[in-house]
């Protein structure tokens, strides 16, 4: 959310060095996909966001039909991945969710307003919803540094704050999409239709406010194991913040995911 795929180039290069083909994209309303309409996703925003990813998956799979595919989604992307799994799980060799969310009951009272403003003022910047959703995130960290909750790495935070394609505020249309995805990802039956032997890695930092400091990923893990999913792994990195792939000790995260991939994904 409010960033672009190039922020993860270092991790993509790491995966390439391990022999993986890496494909990523700027979501609708982000980066090169929508440089003049950042944070706006058009009519039926969730449908378009998800359909874009399905189309990209099938384009790549058509070029490389015999490779195993692992879907990785971070933050808002993890919620999109959850919504995509019922459609794609039979074609995937695994899925990794990082920085995923937890239920946010504070959104329930404002939901009618979210729907209304997305229809009547969809292009307008949703400053109120931005404060509601993220205003408290820096309380445990350095309040004087914007987005300090993302990572301990001050260079990455500085780069994020200076990047015109990062940190922008969603429109009301964009917040409608985000809150819809949040609802979808935290319902009791979000995983219906996903094959139960799909290898799933749920990973986050214990100091990630998006997942309520580990409670969100733990809740997902409990849901899945209770419903007899047989290949679910939960790993919380101690004291890491939201962007575990951009943390100061990110090599530890890279190594852990490498080991999980080696153990769970059959390489051709």
Long-range contacts (C-beta under 8 A, 24 or more apart in sequence): 1-75, 1-76, 1-77, 1-170, 1-178, 2-30, 2-38, 2-39, 2-166, 2-167, 2-168, 2-169, 2-170, 3-30, 3-31, 3-160, 3-163, 3-165, 3-166, 3-167, 4-30, 4-31, 4-32, 4-165, 4-166, 5-31, 6-31, 7-160, 7-163, 7-166, 7-246, 8-74, 8-245, 8-246, 10-246, 10-250, 11-245, 11-250, 11-254, 14-254, 18-258, 18-261, 19-267, 20-261, 21-60, 21-64, 21-67, 23-56, 23-60, 25-52, 25-53, 25-56, 27-52, 27-76, 27-77, 27-80, 28-52, 29-170, 29-174, 29-177, 30-165, 31-165, 35-165, 37-123, 38-165, 38-168, 39-125, 39-126, 39-168, 39-169, 39-170, 39-171, 39-173, 39-174, 40-122, 40-123, 40-171, 40-173, 40-174, 41-173, 41-174, 41-177, 42-173, 45-173, 45-174, 45-176, 45-177, 45-180, 46-83, 46-177, 46-180, 46-181, 46-184, 49-80, 49-177, 49-181, 50-80, 50-83, 50-84, 53-80, 53-84, 54-84, 54-87, 54-88, 57-88, 57-91, 61-91, 66-268, 67-268, 68-93, 68-94, 68-265, 68-266, 68-267, 68-268, 69-93, 70-94, 70-95, 70-96, 70-261, 70-265, 71-95, 71-96, 72-96, 72-97, 72-98, 73-97, 73-98, 73-100, 74-98, 74-99, 74-243, 74-245, 75-99, 75-100, 75-101, 75-210, 75-242, 76-178, 76-181, 78-185, 79-181, 79-182, 79-184, 79-185, 80-181, 82-184, 82-185, 82-190, 82-191, 83-181, 83-184, 83-185, 83-190, 85-191, 85-193, 85-194, 85-198, 86-191, 86-192, 86-193, 86-194, 87-193, 89-193, 89-194, 89-195, 89-198, 90-195, 92-198, 93-199, 93-264, 93-265, 93-266, 94-198, 94-199, 94-200, 94-201, 94-261, 94-264, 94-265, 95-198, 95-199, 95-200, 95-201, 96-200, 96-201, 96-203, 96-257, 96-260, 97-200, 97-201, 97-202, 97-203, 97-217, 97-220, 98-203, 98-204, 98-244, 98-245, 99-204, 99-205, 99-208, 99-210, 99-211, 99-242, 99-243, 99-244, 100-185, 100-202, 100-204, 100-210, 100-211, 100-216, 100-217, 100-220, 101-182, 101-185, 101-186, 101-210, 101-211, 101-216, 102-186, 102-210, 102-211, 102-212, 102-215, 102-216, 102-219, 103-186, 103-216, 103-219, 104-133, 104-182, 104-186, 106-132, 107-132, 107-133, 107-179, 107-182, 107-183, 111-179, 114-172, 114-175, 114-176, 114-179, 115-176, 117-172, 117-176, 118-172, 118-173, 118-175, 118-176, 121-172, 122-171, 122-172, 122-173, 122-176, 123-171, 123-172, 123-173, 124-171, 124-172, 125-169, 125-170, 125-171, 125-172, 126-169, 126-170, 126-171, 126-172, 126-174, 126-175, 127-169, 129-170, 129-172, 129-175, 129-179, 130-169, 130-170, 130-175, 133-175, 133-178, 133-179, 136-209, 137-209, 137-210, 140-207, 140-209, 141-241, 149-208, 149-209, 149-241, 149-242, 150-241, 150-242, 150-243, 150-246, 151-240, 151-241, 151-242, 151-243, 151-246, 151-247, 151-248, 152-240, 152-241, 152-247, 152-248, 153-246, 153-247, 153-248, 156-243, 156-246, 186-216, 186-219, 188-223, 191-223, 191-224, 191-227, 191-229, 194-229, 196-227, 196-228, 196-229, 196-230, 197-229, 197-230, 197-231, 198-229, 198-231, 199-231, 199-233, 199-260, 199-264, 199-265, 200-224, 200-229, 200-231, 200-232, 200-233, 201-233, 201-235, 201-257, 201-260, 201-264, 202-232, 202-233, 202-234, 202-235, 203-233, 203-234, 203-235, 203-236, 203-237, 203-244, 203-253, 203-256, 203-257, 204-236, 204-237, 204-240, 204-244, 205-236, 205-237, 205-238, 205-239, 205-240, 205-241, 205-242, 205-244, 205-247, 206-236, 206-237, 206-238, 206-239, 206-240, 207-239, 207-240, 207-241, 208-240, 208-241, 208-242, 208-244, 209-242, 210-242, 231-264, 233-260, 233-264
